[in-house]
Amino acid sequence: MTNLLNATFNYLWIFLNNMYWSRYFLPTLKEVPTGTEAISHQLSLRAGLVEMLTSGVYSYLPMGFKVLSKVEDIIREEMNAIGCHQLLMPALHPIEIWEKTGRDQTLKEIMITFDNKKGQRMCLGPTHEEIITDLARKFIKSYRQLPVTLYQIQTKFRDEIRTRFGIVRACEFIMKDAYSFDRDIQGLNKNYELQLSAYKKIFQRCGLDVMVVGADSGAMGGSISHEFLVTAPIGEDGVWVNKINGEIIKDEEGKAPQGEHWERKVAIELGHIFQLGTKYSESLGALYLDENGHQKPLIMGCYGIGVSRLIAAIIEVNNDSGGIIWPKEVAPFDVEILPLQATDDPTMRLSEQYYQELKSLGLDVLLDDRDESAGRKFNDADLIGIPLRIVIGKRMLAQNQVEIKIRRSGQVIAVNKDNIKEEIMKLWKT
């Protein structure tokens, strides 16, 4: 009986975990949803990545969640590589901590506040500078504990007056926010440069060519800050780019810089880093004892990445008329297997063989086993944008061949059906 139960459990586990399209929750749409202006918004809805609950509030469906997880993994790897430590802070904050810095008023227009059942005024965290500083106040007491950098990947809440471009500007969004604590400005400068370098690697791995520009610190405060921008068809930031020397200037007032050869471009802000200094540590009493026993305020830096809007930016600059073209590191799947005749036994047996073989090589594989027309399958395949596609059909099999399509270039390669593992791995590594 035990063996029978184990066998049944194993069968069910394999059945439920197989990434066969017919068993996967992947609702695609043929038509462009009404009221969507940004291509990333249109494609994220059509490709079954997200679903809007209400304006500015989205569910991440299974494939969208896979992309989100891969982006988070990249961020986590690069943050850990420079010595940061991950934690998770609450989204629910007592408003009194915000009153100590005055940002209960500065951010009043976007802050979501309410009274709990005890009559205590609360807010949903739009950001976490106050919370992390209070935490540091409690636990960092000596210069011997410094430097330290803590980060989280957390949901933020902002009551945006005007939500735009789908998940680019939403009321509920996911952010990576890191905070460095140092004893002096030299330590802050070092941490700042480490973060700046890590950010460049993160965006490069996500398939994005970013511009780094000096920026106004705004409500965050502090002295120095830099934004990370990517040019796109849509965006809320403008930059002037010199076509001769590549110099980049943030467009603050809509006026072109003096001289010729300047071109204005629209950009999406992906990240923002700040040298906060002692703005928060002084307001909240986050002090440490130096080697002489003197109390001093912690020197802080703050480093943010819009994780969810990063997905929109990737789509904005990686698409064509057919749909999304995912960069390899963030693609929800590595390979899609597309049998043209789902009712043909030889075709499906080979499809399932490929599925198991490629999975055993460590690739993430989606098998489109639906009994749909070839046209519908091809359109959906272009829409969801998996990097490599294997097409299997009776005519090709009669010649012992299958086709591999490279989504980014559109190149189609006919290969011997017995060489598929070698050909896919060769393409994957290029």
C-alpha positions as CSV (number, residue, x, y, z in Angstrom):
1,M,0.0,0.0,0.0
2,T,2.8,2.4,0.9
3,N,4.5,1.8,-2.5
4,L,1.2,2.4,-4.3
5,L,0.7,5.7,-2.4
6,N,4.2,6.8,-3.2
7,A,3.8,6.0,-6.9
8,T,0.5,7.8,-7.0
9,F,2.0,10.9,-5.3
10,N,5.0,10.9,-7.7
11,Y,2.6,10.7,-10.7
12,L,0.5,13.5,-9.4
13,W,3.6,15.6,-8.6
14,I,5.0,15.1,-12.1
15,F,1.5,15.8,-13.6
16,L,1.0,19.0,-11.7
17,N,4.5,20.3,-12.2
18,N,4.9,19.7,-15.9
19,M,5.0,22.9,-17.7
20,Y,2.5,21.9,-20.4
21,W,0.5,24.8,-21.7
22,S,-2.8,23.0,-21.2
23,R,-2.1,22.7,-17.5
24,Y,-0.5,26.1,-17.0
25,F,-2.4,29.2,-16.1
26,L,-1.5,31.3,-19.1
27,P,-4.5,33.4,-20.4
28,T,-3.4,35.2,-23.6
29,L,-5.5,37.9,-25.4
30,K,-5.7,38.4,-29.2
31,E,-6.9,42.0,-29.0
32,V,-5.2,45.1,-27.4
33,P,-7.1,45.9,-24.2
34,T,-8.9,49.3,-24.3
35,G,-7.5,52.2,-22.4
36,T,-3.8,51.0,-22.7
37,E,-1.3,53.4,-24.3
38,A,2.0,51.9,-23.5
39,I,3.2,48.8,-25.4
40,S,4.5,47.3,-22.2
41,H,1.1,47.6,-20.6
42,Q,-0.6,46.1,-23.7
43,L,1.8,43.2,-24.0
44,S,1.9,42.4,-20.3
45,L,-1.9,42.1,-20.3
46,R,-2.1,40.2,-23.6
47,A,0.7,37.8,-22.7
48,G,-0.9,36.8,-19.4
49,L,1.8,38.4,-17.2
50,V,-0.5,40.6,-15.1
51,E,-4.2,41.4,-14.6
52,M,-5.6,44.7,-13.4
53,L,-7.8,44.5,-10.3
54,T,-8.4,48.3,-10.3
55,S,-6.5,51.3,-11.5
56,G,-2.9,51.0,-10.4
57,V,-3.3,47.7,-8.7
58,Y,-2.2,44.4,-10.4
59,S,-2.1,40.7,-9.9
60,Y,1.0,38.9,-11.2
61,L,-0.1,35.8,-13.0
62,P,2.2,32.7,-13.0
63,M,4.3,33.7,-16.0
64,G,4.6,37.3,-14.8
65,F,5.6,36.1,-11.4
66,K,8.3,33.9,-12.9
67,V,9.8,37.0,-14.6
68,L,9.4,39.0,-11.4
69,S,11.2,36.3,-9.5
70,K,14.1,36.1,-12.0
71,V,14.6,39.9,-11.8
72,E,14.5,39.7,-8.0
73,D,17.1,36.9,-8.1
74,I,19.5,39.0,-10.3
75,I,19.1,41.9,-7.8
76,R,19.6,39.7,-4.9
77,E,22.8,38.1,-6.4
78,E,24.3,41.5,-7.1
79,M,23.4,43.0,-3.7
80,N,24.8,40.0,-1.9
81,A,28.0,40.1,-4.0
82,I,28.9,43.6,-2.5
83,G,28.2,42.5,1.1
84,C,24.6,43.6,1.6
85,H,22.3,41.7,3.9
86,Q,18.6,41.1,3.1
87,L,15.8,41.6,5.6
88,L,12.1,42.3,5.4
89,M,10.5,45.3,7.1
90,P,6.7,45.7,7.7
91,A,4.5,47.6,5.3
92,L,2.3,48.8,8.1
93,H,3.8,51.8,9.9
94,P,2.7,54.0,12.9
95,I,2.5,57.5,11.6
96,E,4.3,58.9,14.6
97,I,7.6,57.7,13.3
98,W,7.0,59.7,10.1
99,E,6.1,62.8,12.1
100,K,9.7,62.8,13.6
101,T,11.2,63.5,10.2
102,G,8.3,65.7,8.9
103,R,7.7,63.5,6.0
104,D,4.2,62.8,7.1
105,Q,3.5,66.2,5.6
106,T,6.1,66.0,2.7
107,L,4.5,62.8,1.4
108,K,1.0,63.6,2.5
109,E,-0.5,63.6,-1.0
110,I,0.5,60.1,-1.8
111,M,0.5,58.5,1.7
112,I,-2.3,56.0,2.5
113,T,-3.3,56.6,6.1
114,F,-6.0,55.3,8.4
115,D,-6.8,54.7,12.1
116,N,-6.6,51.2,13.4
117,K,-9.1,49.8,15.9
118,K,-7.0,51.1,18.8
119,G,-7.3,54.6,17.4
120,Q,-3.6,54.7,16.4
121,R,-2.8,56.6,13.2
122,M,-1.2,54.2,10.7
123,C,0.1,54.3,7.1
124,L,1.0,51.8,4.4
125,G,4.7,52.4,3.7
126,P,5.4,54.4,0.6
127,T,9.1,53.9,1.4
128,H,11.2,52.8,4.4
129,E,13.9,55.3,5.4
130,E,12.2,56.1,8.7
131,I,11.7,52.4,9.5
132,I,15.2,51.3,8.7
133,T,16.7,54.2,10.7
134,D,14.6,53.3,13.7
135,L,15.9,49.7,13.4
136,A,19.5,50.9,13.2
137,R,18.9,53.1,16.2
138,K,18.0,50.1,18.3
139,F,20.8,47.8,17.2
140,I,23.8,49.7,15.9
141,K,25.6,51.2,19.0
142,S,29.4,51.1,18.2
143,Y,31.7,52.1,15.4
144,R,32.9,48.4,15.5
145,Q,29.5,47.4,13.9
146,L,30.1,49.7,10.9
147,P,29.8,49.7,8.0
148,V,26.6,47.7,7.3
149,T,24.2,47.7,4.4
150,L,20.7,46.2,4.6
151,Y,18.2,45.7,1.8
152,Q,14.8,44.4,1.2
153,I,12.5,43.6,-1.8
154,Q,9.2,44.9,-0.6
155,T,5.8,46.1,-1.7
156,K,5.3,49.9,-1.4
157,F,1.9,51.7,-1.4
158,R,1.3,55.2,-2.8
159,D,-2.0,56.8,-3.5
160,E,-1.0,58.1,-6.9
161,I,-3.3,60.8,-8.3
162,R,-2.6,59.6,-11.8
163,T,-1.5,56.0,-12.4
164,R,0.2,55.6,-15.8
165,F,1.6,53.0,-18.2
166,G,0.4,50.0,-16.3
167,I,3.0,48.8,-13.7
168,V,5.3,51.7,-14.5
169,R,3.4,54.0,-12.2
170,A,1.1,52.0,-9.9
171,C,-0.4,52.5,-6.4
172,E,1.0,49.2,-5.2
173,F,4.5,48.2,-6.5
174,I,7.6,46.2,-5.7
175,M,10.9,48.0,-4.9
176,K,14.3,46.9,-3.8
177,D,15.5,49.4,-1.3
178,A,18.9,49.3,0.4
179,Y,20.4,51.4,3.2
180,S,24.0,51.8,4.1
181,F,25.3,53.0,7.5
182,D,28.8,54.4,7.9
183,R,30.8,56.3,10.4
184,D,32.1,58.9,8.0
185,I,31.7,60.3,4.5
186,Q,34.6,58.3,3.2
187,G,32.7,55.1,4.1
188,L,29.5,56.4,2.5
189,N,31.4,57.3,-0.7
190,K,32.7,53.7,-0.9
191,N,29.3,52.2,-0.4
192,Y,27.8,54.6,-2.9
193,E,30.2,53.5,-5.5
194,L,29.6,49.8,-4.8
195,Q,25.9,50.3,-5.3
196,L,26.4,52.4,-8.4
197,S,28.5,49.6,-9.9
198,A,26.1,46.9,-8.8
199,Y,23.2,48.8,-10.4
200,K,24.9,48.9,-13.7
201,K,25.4,45.1,-13.6
202,I,21.8,44.5,-12.6
203,F,20.4,46.5,-15.5
204,Q,22.9,45.0,-18.0
205,R,21.9,41.5,-16.9
206,C,18.2,42.5,-17.5
207,G,19.1,43.4,-21.1
208,L,18.9,47.2,-20.5
209,D,21.4,49.9,-21.5
210,V,21.0,52.5,-18.8
211,M,22.1,56.1,-18.5
212,V,23.3,57.4,-15.2
213,V,22.6,61.1,-14.5
214,G,22.9,63.4,-11.6
215,A,19.6,64.3,-10.0
216,D,17.7,66.3,-7.5
217,S,17.3,64.5,-4.1
218,G,13.8,65.9,-3.6
219,A,11.8,64.7,-0.7
220,M,14.4,62.1,0.1
221,G,16.9,64.7,1.2
222,G,20.7,64.5,1.3
223,S,23.4,65.9,-0.9
224,I,24.3,63.7,-3.9
225,S,22.0,61.5,-5.9
226,H,22.0,59.7,-9.3
227,E,19.2,58.3,-11.4
228,F,19.3,55.3,-13.7
229,L,17.3,55.9,-16.8
230,V,16.5,53.9,-20.0
231,T,15.2,55.5,-23.1
232,A,11.9,54.1,-24.2
233,P,8.8,55.1,-26.3
234,I,7.1,56.0,-23.0
235,G,8.3,57.5,-19.8
236,E,8.0,60.3,-17.2
237,D,11.5,61.7,-17.5
238,G,13.3,63.6,-20.2
239,V,17.0,63.7,-21.0
240,W,19.1,65.7,-23.4
241,V,21.8,63.6,-25.2
242,N,24.7,65.1,-27.1
243,K,25.0,63.3,-30.4
244,I,28.7,64.1,-30.6
245,N,30.2,63.2,-27.3
246,G,27.3,61.3,-25.6
247,E,27.0,63.7,-22.7
248,I,23.6,63.3,-20.8
249,I,21.8,66.1,-19.0
250,K,18.5,65.6,-17.2
251,D,15.7,67.8,-18.7
252,E,14.5,69.8,-15.7
253,E,12.8,72.7,-17.4
254,G,12.1,71.6,-20.9
255,K,14.9,73.9,-22.3
256,A,17.6,72.6,-24.6
257,P,21.2,73.0,-23.4
258,Q,23.2,75.7,-25.2
259,G,24.9,74.6,-28.4
260,E,24.0,72.2,-31.2
261,H,23.9,68.4,-31.5
262,W,21.5,67.9,-28.5
263,E,18.6,65.5,-28.9
264,R,15.8,65.1,-26.3
265,K,14.7,61.6,-25.4
266,V,12.0,60.2,-23.2
267,A,13.1,57.8,-20.4
268,I,11.9,55.5,-17.7
269,E,13.5,55.9,-14.3
270,L,14.6,52.4,-13.1
271,G,16.6,53.3,-10.0
272,H,17.7,56.2,-7.8
273,I,20.6,56.3,-5.3
274,F,21.1,59.0,-2.6
275,Q,23.8,60.1,-0.2
276,L,21.5,60.9,2.7
277,G,24.1,61.9,5.2
278,T,22.6,62.4,8.7
279,K,19.1,63.7,7.7
280,Y,17.3,60.7,9.2
281,S,19.8,59.6,11.8
282,E,19.7,63.0,13.5
283,S,15.9,63.2,13.4
284,L,15.4,59.7,14.8
285,G,18.3,59.6,17.2
286,A,20.3,56.9,15.4
287,L,23.7,57.4,17.1
288,Y,26.8,55.3,17.6
289,L,29.9,55.6,19.8
290,D,33.1,56.3,18.1
291,E,36.5,55.0,19.2
292,N,36.8,57.9,21.6
293,G,33.4,57.2,23.2
294,H,31.7,60.2,21.6
295,Q,28.2,59.9,20.2
296,K,27.8,60.6,16.5
297,P,24.9,60.3,14.1
298,L,25.1,57.4,11.6
299,I,26.0,58.4,8.0
300,M,23.4,57.0,5.7
301,G,22.9,56.2,2.0
302,C,19.7,55.0,0.3
303,Y,19.5,52.9,-2.9
304,G,16.3,52.0,-4.7
305,I,15.3,50.0,-7.8
306,G,11.7,49.8,-9.1
307,V,11.5,46.0,-9.5
308,S,8.0,45.8,-11.0
309,R,8.6,48.8,-13.3
310,L,11.8,47.1,-14.4
311,I,9.7,44.5,-16.1
312,A,7.7,47.1,-18.0
313,A,11.0,48.8,-19.1
314,I,12.4,45.4,-20.3
315,I,9.3,44.9,-22.5
316,E,9.3,48.5,-23.8
317,V,12.7,48.1,-25.3
318,N,12.5,44.3,-26.2
319,N,9.5,43.8,-28.5
320,D,8.3,43.7,-32.1
321,S,5.0,43.6,-33.9
322,G,4.5,40.0,-32.7
323,G,5.0,40.5,-29.0
324,I,7.7,40.4,-26.3
325,I,11.3,39.4,-26.9
326,W,12.7,38.4,-23.6
327,P,16.4,38.8,-22.7
328,K,17.7,35.3,-21.7
329,E,18.3,36.0,-18.0
330,V,14.8,37.2,-17.3
331,A,12.7,35.1,-19.7
332,P,9.9,33.1,-18.0
333,F,11.0,30.0,-19.9
334,D,14.2,29.2,-21.9
335,V,12.7,27.0,-24.6
336,E,9.2,26.5,-26.0
337,I,8.4,23.3,-27.7
338,L,5.6,23.7,-30.3
339,P,4.2,20.6,-31.8
340,L,2.0,21.5,-34.8
341,Q,-0.3,18.5,-34.5
342,A,-1.2,17.8,-30.9
343,T,-3.3,14.7,-31.9
344,D,-0.4,13.0,-33.8
345,D,1.2,10.4,-31.6
346,P,4.8,10.5,-33.1
347,T,4.8,14.3,-32.9
348,M,3.7,14.3,-29.3
349,R,6.1,11.5,-28.2
350,L,9.0,13.4,-29.7
351,S,7.8,16.6,-28.1
352,E,7.6,14.9,-24.6
353,Q,11.0,13.4,-25.2
354,Y,12.5,16.8,-26.0
355,Y,10.8,18.2,-22.9
356,Q,12.3,15.7,-20.5
357,E,15.8,15.8,-22.1
358,L,16.0,19.6,-22.1
359,K,14.7,19.8,-18.5
360,S,17.4,17.3,-17.5
361,L,20.0,19.8,-18.9
362,G,18.7,22.5,-16.6
363,L,16.6,24.4,-19.0
364,D,13.2,25.8,-18.2
365,V,10.8,24.4,-20.9
366,L,7.2,25.1,-21.9
367,L,5.5,22.5,-24.0
368,D,2.5,23.8,-26.0
369,D,0.4,20.7,-26.0
370,R,-2.9,22.5,-26.9
371,D,-5.1,21.2,-29.7
372,E,-5.1,24.6,-31.4
373,S,-4.4,25.7,-35.0
374,A,-0.8,26.3,-36.0
375,G,-1.5,30.0,-36.6
376,R,-2.8,30.4,-33.0
377,K,0.2,28.6,-31.6
378,F,2.7,30.6,-33.6
379,N,0.9,33.9,-32.6
380,D,0.9,33.0,-29.0
381,A,4.6,31.9,-29.1
382,D,5.6,35.3,-30.6
383,L,3.4,37.1,-28.0
384,I,5.0,35.5,-25.0
385,G,8.5,35.8,-26.5
386,I,10.4,32.7,-25.2
387,P,14.1,33.0,-26.6
388,L,14.2,29.6,-28.3
389,R,11.4,27.7,-30.0
390,I,11.4,24.1,-31.3
391,V,8.7,23.5,-34.0
392,I,7.7,19.8,-34.7
393,G,5.5,18.8,-37.5
394,K,4.6,15.7,-39.5
395,R,6.1,17.0,-42.7
396,M,9.4,17.9,-41.1
397,L,9.5,14.5,-39.2
398,A,9.1,12.7,-42.5
399,Q,12.5,14.2,-43.4
400,N,13.9,13.5,-39.9
401,Q,14.0,17.2,-39.2
402,V,12.6,19.8,-36.8
403,E,13.0,23.6,-36.7
404,I,14.5,25.9,-34.2
405,K,13.4,29.5,-34.2
406,I,15.4,32.2,-32.4
407,R,12.9,34.7,-31.2
408,R,15.2,37.8,-31.2
409,S,16.5,37.5,-34.7
410,G,13.7,35.5,-36.3
411,Q,16.2,33.1,-37.7
412,V,14.8,29.6,-38.4
413,I,17.2,26.7,-38.4
414,A,16.3,23.2,-39.7
415,V,18.2,20.5,-37.7
416,N,18.2,16.7,-37.5
417,K,15.7,15.5,-35.0
418,D,18.3,13.5,-33.1
419,N,20.6,16.5,-32.6
420,I,18.2,18.8,-30.8
421,K,20.0,18.8,-27.4
422,E,23.3,19.7,-28.9
423,E,21.8,22.5,-31.1
424,I,19.8,24.0,-28.4
425,M,22.7,24.1,-25.9
426,K,24.9,25.6,-28.6
427,L,22.4,28.4,-29.2
428,W,21.7,28.9,-25.6
429,K,25.4,29.6,-24.8
430,T,25.9,32.1,-27.6
